[in-house]
């Protein structure tokens, strides 16, 4: 099963190999950056196998072949990127102790620690070259720069937060309206009858 992803720019599903090798928007595409970060090993293997097959094909085509009937030359649909543009060296880990590359007189290289280098020197062995190593490096296909992947992840997180907020607003608007608060009860008529009685007492007192 080949790796496929949906391309929002061309609005159709594409093979990950097409995005990795021949798409001019590869390093600027947020969709491919997220897909590549989730399937890095599979995509790198796919690209490596593709370039291995290309090298074998180029070797076979360089050999003289029997004459064939002349056919119209068809230009390729996509022009692959050079393999050198896709290769990156990444730091795998920092060396806690001093490690040296020992190159002997026959140009064979070995990775040795300090104690082994001193033991060889005590035995009278001499190296053609000695290089000190401070980092262990890893050779990888870096189809999308790390900064682009981090930016795509930030944008995806912001879009997810906005979508959650929109869903929350829609949920609040669909809730039933609160029940109306009842008005206070009317004042009893007995209280209003006290005022005329007091007026009558005042009139009698004046008379």
Rosetta constraint file for C-alpha pairs under 8 A:
AtomPair CA 2 CA 15 HARMONIC 7.01 0.50
AtomPair CA 2 CA 16 HARMONIC 7.81 0.50
AtomPair CA 3 CA 15 HARMONIC 5.96 0.50
AtomPair CA 3 CA 16 HARMONIC 5.44 0.50
AtomPair CA 3 CA 17 HARMONIC 7.85 0.50
AtomPair CA 3 CA 43 HARMONIC 7.75 0.50
AtomPair CA 4 CA 13 HARMONIC 6.44 0.50
AtomPair CA 4 CA 14 HARMONIC 5.50 0.50
AtomPair CA 4 CA 15 HARMONIC 4.51 0.50
AtomPair CA 4 CA 16 HARMONIC 5.35 0.50
AtomPair CA 5 CA 13 HARMONIC 5.47 0.50
AtomPair CA 5 CA 14 HARMONIC 5.61 0.50
AtomPair CA 5 CA 15 HARMONIC 6.63 0.50
AtomPair CA 5 CA 16 HARMONIC 6.66 0.50
AtomPair CA 5 CA 32 HARMONIC 7.85 0.50
AtomPair CA 5 CA 35 HARMONIC 7.53 0.50
AtomPair CA 6 CA 11 HARMONIC 7.08 0.50
AtomPair CA 6 CA 12 HARMONIC 5.71 0.50
AtomPair CA 6 CA 13 HARMONIC 4.22 0.50
AtomPair CA 6 CA 14 HARMONIC 6.16 0.50
AtomPair CA 7 CA 11 HARMONIC 5.35 0.50
AtomPair CA 7 CA 12 HARMONIC 5.50 0.50
AtomPair CA 7 CA 13 HARMONIC 5.79 0.50
AtomPair CA 7 CA 14 HARMONIC 6.48 0.50
AtomPair CA 7 CA 31 HARMONIC 7.34 0.50
AtomPair CA 8 CA 12 HARMONIC 7.13 0.50
AtomPair CA 8 CA 31 HARMONIC 7.90 0.50
AtomPair CA 14 CA 18 HARMONIC 6.86 0.50
AtomPair CA 14 CA 19 HARMONIC 7.22 0.50
AtomPair CA 15 CA 19 HARMONIC 6.73 0.50
AtomPair CA 16 CA 20 HARMONIC 6.04 0.50
AtomPair CA 16 CA 43 HARMONIC 6.98 0.50
AtomPair CA 17 CA 21 HARMONIC 5.97 0.50
AtomPair CA 17 CA 22 HARMONIC 7.99 0.50
AtomPair CA 17 CA 43 HARMONIC 7.32 0.50
AtomPair CA 17 CA 46 HARMONIC 6.82 0.50
AtomPair CA 17 CA 47 HARMONIC 6.48 0.50
AtomPair CA 18 CA 22 HARMONIC 5.43 0.50
AtomPair CA 18 CA 23 HARMONIC 6.32 0.50
AtomPair CA 19 CA 23 HARMONIC 4.88 0.50
AtomPair CA 19 CA 26 HARMONIC 6.08 0.50
AtomPair CA 19 CA 32 HARMONIC 7.42 0.50
AtomPair CA 20 CA 26 HARMONIC 6.50 0.50
AtomPair CA 20 CA 43 HARMONIC 7.90 0.50
AtomPair CA 20 CA 47 HARMONIC 7.34 0.50
AtomPair CA 20 CA 143 HARMONIC 6.46 0.50
AtomPair CA 21 CA 47 HARMONIC 7.54 0.50
AtomPair CA 21 CA 80 HARMONIC 5.44 0.50
AtomPair CA 21 CA 81 HARMONIC 5.81 0.50
AtomPair CA 22 CA 78 HARMONIC 5.82 0.50
AtomPair CA 22 CA 79 HARMONIC 6.04 0.50
AtomPair CA 22 CA 80 HARMONIC 5.09 0.50
AtomPair CA 22 CA 81 HARMONIC 6.41 0.50
AtomPair CA 25 CA 29 HARMONIC 5.76 0.50
AtomPair CA 26 CA 32 HARMONIC 6.81 0.50
AtomPair CA 26 CA 33 HARMONIC 7.91 0.50
AtomPair CA 26 CA 143 HARMONIC 7.61 0.50
AtomPair CA 26 CA 144 HARMONIC 7.01 0.50
AtomPair CA 27 CA 33 HARMONIC 7.42 0.50
AtomPair CA 27 CA 143 HARMONIC 7.14 0.50
AtomPair CA 27 CA 144 HARMONIC 5.06 0.50
AtomPair CA 27 CA 145 HARMONIC 6.84 0.50
AtomPair CA 27 CA 148 HARMONIC 7.15 0.50
AtomPair CA 28 CA 33 HARMONIC 7.94 0.50
AtomPair CA 28 CA 148 HARMONIC 7.07 0.50
AtomPair CA 29 CA 33 HARMONIC 6.18 0.50
AtomPair CA 30 CA 34 HARMONIC 6.27 0.50
AtomPair CA 30 CA 148 HARMONIC 7.51 0.50
AtomPair CA 30 CA 149 HARMONIC 7.26 0.50
AtomPair CA 30 CA 152 HARMONIC 4.96 0.50
AtomPair CA 31 CA 35 HARMONIC 6.23 0.50
AtomPair CA 31 CA 152 HARMONIC 7.64 0.50
AtomPair CA 32 CA 36 HARMONIC 5.77 0.50
AtomPair CA 33 CA 37 HARMONIC 6.14 0.50
AtomPair CA 33 CA 144 HARMONIC 6.18 0.50
AtomPair CA 33 CA 148 HARMONIC 6.83 0.50
AtomPair CA 33 CA 149 HARMONIC 5.07 0.50
AtomPair CA 33 CA 152 HARMONIC 6.63 0.50
AtomPair CA 34 CA 38 HARMONIC 6.34 0.50
AtomPair CA 34 CA 149 HARMONIC 6.28 0.50
AtomPair CA 34 CA 152 HARMONIC 6.58 0.50
AtomPair CA 34 CA 153 HARMONIC 6.78 0.50
AtomPair CA 35 CA 39 HARMONIC 6.12 0.50
AtomPair CA 36 CA 40 HARMONIC 5.06 0.50
AtomPair CA 36 CA 43 HARMONIC 6.86 0.50
AtomPair CA 36 CA 143 HARMONIC 7.96 0.50
AtomPair CA 36 CA 144 HARMONIC 7.57 0.50
AtomPair CA 37 CA 149 HARMONIC 6.98 0.50
AtomPair CA 39 CA 43 HARMONIC 6.09 0.50
AtomPair CA 40 CA 44 HARMONIC 6.01 0.50
AtomPair CA 41 CA 45 HARMONIC 6.12 0.50
AtomPair CA 42 CA 46 HARMONIC 6.16 0.50
AtomPair CA 43 CA 47 HARMONIC 6.18 0.50
AtomPair CA 44 CA 48 HARMONIC 6.08 0.50
AtomPair CA 44 CA 140 HARMONIC 7.83 0.50
AtomPair CA 44 CA 141 HARMONIC 5.97 0.50
AtomPair CA 45 CA 49 HARMONIC 6.10 0.50
AtomPair CA 46 CA 50 HARMONIC 6.21 0.50
AtomPair CA 47 CA 51 HARMONIC 6.30 0.50
AtomPair CA 48 CA 52 HARMONIC 6.14 0.50
AtomPair CA 49 CA 53 HARMONIC 6.17 0.50
AtomPair CA 50 CA 54 HARMONIC 6.25 0.50
AtomPair CA 51 CA 55 HARMONIC 6.17 0.50
AtomPair CA 51 CA 83 HARMONIC 7.45 0.50
AtomPair CA 52 CA 56 HARMONIC 6.36 0.50
AtomPair CA 53 CA 57 HARMONIC 6.15 0.50
AtomPair CA 54 CA 58 HARMONIC 6.10 0.50
AtomPair CA 55 CA 59 HARMONIC 6.25 0.50
AtomPair CA 56 CA 60 HARMONIC 6.28 0.50
AtomPair CA 57 CA 61 HARMONIC 6.10 0.50
AtomPair CA 58 CA 62 HARMONIC 6.12 0.50
AtomPair CA 59 CA 63 HARMONIC 6.75 0.50
AtomPair CA 61 CA 65 HARMONIC 7.90 0.50
AtomPair CA 81 CA 85 HARMONIC 7.10 0.50
AtomPair CA 81 CA 86 HARMONIC 7.91 0.50
AtomPair CA 82 CA 86 HARMONIC 7.32 0.50
AtomPair CA 83 CA 87 HARMONIC 6.73 0.50
AtomPair CA 86 CA 141 HARMONIC 5.43 0.50
AtomPair CA 86 CA 142 HARMONIC 5.75 0.50
AtomPair CA 86 CA 143 HARMONIC 5.71 0.50
AtomPair CA 87 CA 139 HARMONIC 7.11 0.50
AtomPair CA 87 CA 140 HARMONIC 5.82 0.50
AtomPair CA 87 CA 141 HARMONIC 4.57 0.50
AtomPair CA 87 CA 142 HARMONIC 5.95 0.50
AtomPair CA 87 CA 143 HARMONIC 7.96 0.50
AtomPair CA 88 CA 139 HARMONIC 6.09 0.50
AtomPair CA 88 CA 140 HARMONIC 5.46 0.50
AtomPair CA 88 CA 141 HARMONIC 5.88 0.50
AtomPair CA 88 CA 142 HARMONIC 5.66 0.50
AtomPair CA 89 CA 137 HARMONIC 6.41 0.50
AtomPair CA 89 CA 138 HARMONIC 5.67 0.50
AtomPair CA 89 CA 139 HARMONIC 4.80 0.50
AtomPair CA 89 CA 140 HARMONIC 6.23 0.50
AtomPair CA 90 CA 137 HARMONIC 5.62 0.50
AtomPair CA 90 CA 138 HARMONIC 5.22 0.50
AtomPair CA 90 CA 139 HARMONIC 6.50 0.50
AtomPair CA 90 CA 140 HARMONIC 7.15 0.50
AtomPair CA 91 CA 135 HARMONIC 6.58 0.50
AtomPair CA 91 CA 136 HARMONIC 6.07 0.50
AtomPair CA 91 CA 137 HARMONIC 4.56 0.50
AtomPair CA 91 CA 138 HARMONIC 6.14 0.50
AtomPair CA 92 CA 135 HARMONIC 7.46 0.50
AtomPair CA 92 CA 136 HARMONIC 5.47 0.50
AtomPair CA 92 CA 137 HARMONIC 5.17 0.50
AtomPair CA 92 CA 138 HARMONIC 5.74 0.50
AtomPair CA 93 CA 135 HARMONIC 6.06 0.50
AtomPair CA 93 CA 136 HARMONIC 5.38 0.50
AtomPair CA 93 CA 137 HARMONIC 7.25 0.50
AtomPair CA 94 CA 134 HARMONIC 6.37 0.50
AtomPair CA 94 CA 135 HARMONIC 4.59 0.50
AtomPair CA 94 CA 136 HARMONIC 6.21 0.50
AtomPair CA 95 CA 99 HARMONIC 7.41 0.50
AtomPair CA 95 CA 133 HARMONIC 7.51 0.50
AtomPair CA 95 CA 134 HARMONIC 5.21 0.50
AtomPair CA 95 CA 135 HARMONIC 5.25 0.50
AtomPair CA 95 CA 136 HARMONIC 6.70 0.50
AtomPair CA 97 CA 113 HARMONIC 7.96 0.50
AtomPair CA 98 CA 113 HARMONIC 6.48 0.50
AtomPair CA 98 CA 114 HARMONIC 6.36 0.50
AtomPair CA 98 CA 132 HARMONIC 7.02 0.50
AtomPair CA 98 CA 133 HARMONIC 6.83 0.50
AtomPair CA 98 CA 134 HARMONIC 6.86 0.50
AtomPair CA 99 CA 111 HARMONIC 6.88 0.50
AtomPair CA 99 CA 112 HARMONIC 5.80 0.50
AtomPair CA 99 CA 113 HARMONIC 4.69 0.50
AtomPair CA 99 CA 114 HARMONIC 6.33 0.50
AtomPair CA 99 CA 132 HARMONIC 5.97 0.50
AtomPair CA 99 CA 133 HARMONIC 5.34 0.50
AtomPair CA 99 CA 134 HARMONIC 7.10 0.50
AtomPair CA 100 CA 111 HARMONIC 5.75 0.50
AtomPair CA 100 CA 112 HARMONIC 5.24 0.50
AtomPair CA 100 CA 113 HARMONIC 6.08 0.50
AtomPair CA 100 CA 114 HARMONIC 7.11 0.50
AtomPair CA 100 CA 117 HARMONIC 7.90 0.50
AtomPair CA 100 CA 130 HARMONIC 6.44 0.50
AtomPair CA 100 CA 131 HARMONIC 5.37 0.50
AtomPair CA 100 CA 132 HARMONIC 4.43 0.50
AtomPair CA 100 CA 133 HARMONIC 5.55 0.50
AtomPair CA 101 CA 109 HARMONIC 6.35 0.50
AtomPair CA 101 CA 110 HARMONIC 5.51 0.50
AtomPair CA 101 CA 111 HARMONIC 4.64 0.50
AtomPair CA 101 CA 112 HARMONIC 6.22 0.50
AtomPair CA 101 CA 129 HARMONIC 7.97 0.50
AtomPair CA 101 CA 130 HARMONIC 5.55 0.50
AtomPair CA 101 CA 131 HARMONIC 4.97 0.50
AtomPair CA 101 CA 132 HARMONIC 6.37 0.50
AtomPair CA 101 CA 133 HARMONIC 7.05 0.50
AtomPair CA 102 CA 109 HARMONIC 5.48 0.50
AtomPair CA 102 CA 110 HARMONIC 5.08 0.50
AtomPair CA 102 CA 111 HARMONIC 6.25 0.50
AtomPair CA 102 CA 112 HARMONIC 6.76 0.50
AtomPair CA 102 CA 127 HARMONIC 6.27 0.50
AtomPair CA 102 CA 128 HARMONIC 7.79 0.50
AtomPair CA 102 CA 129 HARMONIC 6.28 0.50
AtomPair CA 102 CA 130 HARMONIC 4.90 0.50
AtomPair CA 102 CA 131 HARMONIC 6.84 0.50
AtomPair CA 103 CA 107 HARMONIC 5.55 0.50
AtomPair CA 103 CA 108 HARMONIC 5.42 0.50
AtomPair CA 103 CA 109 HARMONIC 4.37 0.50
AtomPair CA 103 CA 110 HARMONIC 6.49 0.50
AtomPair CA 103 CA 127 HARMONIC 5.76 0.50
AtomPair CA 103 CA 128 HARMONIC 5.57 0.50
AtomPair CA 103 CA 129 HARMONIC 5.07 0.50
AtomPair CA 103 CA 130 HARMONIC 6.21 0.50
AtomPair CA 104 CA 108 HARMONIC 5.55 0.50
AtomPair CA 104 CA 109 HARMONIC 6.67 0.50
AtomPair CA 104 CA 126 HARMONIC 7.42 0.50
AtomPair CA 104 CA 127 HARMONIC 4.78 0.50
AtomPair CA 104 CA 128 HARMONIC 5.05 0.50
AtomPair CA 104 CA 129 HARMONIC 6.98 0.50
AtomPair CA 105 CA 127 HARMONIC 6.58 0.50
AtomPair CA 105 CA 128 HARMONIC 5.25 0.50
AtomPair CA 107 CA 128 HARMONIC 7.62 0.50
AtomPair CA 112 CA 116 HARMONIC 6.11 0.50
AtomPair CA 112 CA 117 HARMONIC 6.50 0.50
AtomPair CA 113 CA 117 HARMONIC 6.43 0.50
AtomPair CA 114 CA 118 HARMONIC 6.30 0.50
AtomPair CA 115 CA 119 HARMONIC 6.23 0.50
AtomPair CA 116 CA 120 HARMONIC 6.23 0.50
AtomPair CA 117 CA 121 HARMONIC 6.27 0.50
AtomPair CA 118 CA 122 HARMONIC 6.19 0.50
AtomPair CA 119 CA 123 HARMONIC 6.37 0.50
AtomPair CA 120 CA 124 HARMONIC 6.41 0.50
AtomPair CA 120 CA 125 HARMONIC 5.30 0.50
AtomPair CA 120 CA 126 HARMONIC 7.64 0.50
AtomPair CA 121 CA 125 HARMONIC 5.30 0.50
AtomPair CA 121 CA 126 HARMONIC 6.59 0.50
AtomPair CA 144 CA 148 HARMONIC 6.68 0.50
AtomPair CA 144 CA 149 HARMONIC 6.94 0.50
AtomPair CA 145 CA 149 HARMONIC 6.63 0.50
AtomPair CA 146 CA 150 HARMONIC 6.32 0.50
AtomPair CA 147 CA 151 HARMONIC 6.15 0.50
AtomPair CA 148 CA 152 HARMONIC 6.14 0.50
AtomPair CA 149 CA 153 HARMONIC 6.23 0.50
AtomPair CA 150 CA 154 HARMONIC 6.26 0.50
AtomPair CA 151 CA 155 HARMONIC 6.24 0.50
AtomPair CA 152 CA 156 HARMONIC 6.13 0.50
AtomPair CA 153 CA 157 HARMONIC 6.19 0.50
AtomPair CA 154 CA 158 HARMONIC 6.28 0.50
AtomPair CA 155 CA 159 HARMONIC 6.20 0.50
AtomPair CA 156 CA 160 HARMONIC 6.16 0.50
AtomPair CA 157 CA 161 HARMONIC 6.29 0.50
AtomPair CA 158 CA 162 HARMONIC 6.27 0.50
AtomPair CA 159 CA 163 HARMONIC 6.14 0.50
AtomPair CA 160 CA 164 HARMONIC 6.23 0.50
AtomPair CA 161 CA 165 HARMONIC 6.22 0.50
AtomPair CA 162 CA 166 HARMONIC 6.20 0.50
AtomPair CA 163 CA 167 HARMONIC 6.22 0.50
AtomPair CA 164 CA 168 HARMONIC 6.15 0.50
AtomPair CA 165 CA 169 HARMONIC 6.24 0.50
AtomPair CA 166 CA 170 HARMONIC 6.25 0.50
AtomPair CA 167 CA 171 HARMONIC 6.13 0.50
AtomPair CA 168 CA 172 HARMONIC 6.23 0.50
AtomPair CA 169 CA 173 HARMONIC 6.32 0.50
AtomPair CA 170 CA 174 HARMONIC 6.36 0.50
AtomPair CA 171 CA 175 HARMONIC 6.67 0.50
AtomPair CA 187 CA 191 HARMONIC 7.64 0.50
AtomPair CA 188 CA 192 HARMONIC 7.53 0.50
AtomPair CA 189 CA 193 HARMONIC 6.62 0.50
AtomPair CA 190 CA 194 HARMONIC 7.01 0.50
AtomPair CA 191 CA 195 HARMONIC 7.91 0.50
AtomPair CA 193 CA 197 HARMONIC 6.86 0.50
AtomPair CA 194 CA 198 HARMONIC 6.40 0.50
AtomPair CA 195 CA 199 HARMONIC 6.47 0.50
AtomPair CA 196 CA 200 HARMONIC 6.37 0.50
AtomPair CA 197 CA 201 HARMONIC 6.50 0.50
AtomPair CA 198 CA 202 HARMONIC 6.39 0.50
AtomPair CA 199 CA 203 HARMONIC 6.42 0.50
AtomPair CA 200 CA 204 HARMONIC 6.32 0.50
AtomPair CA 201 CA 205 HARMONIC 6.24 0.50
AtomPair CA 202 CA 206 HARMONIC 6.40 0.50
AtomPair CA 203 CA 207 HARMONIC 6.38 0.50
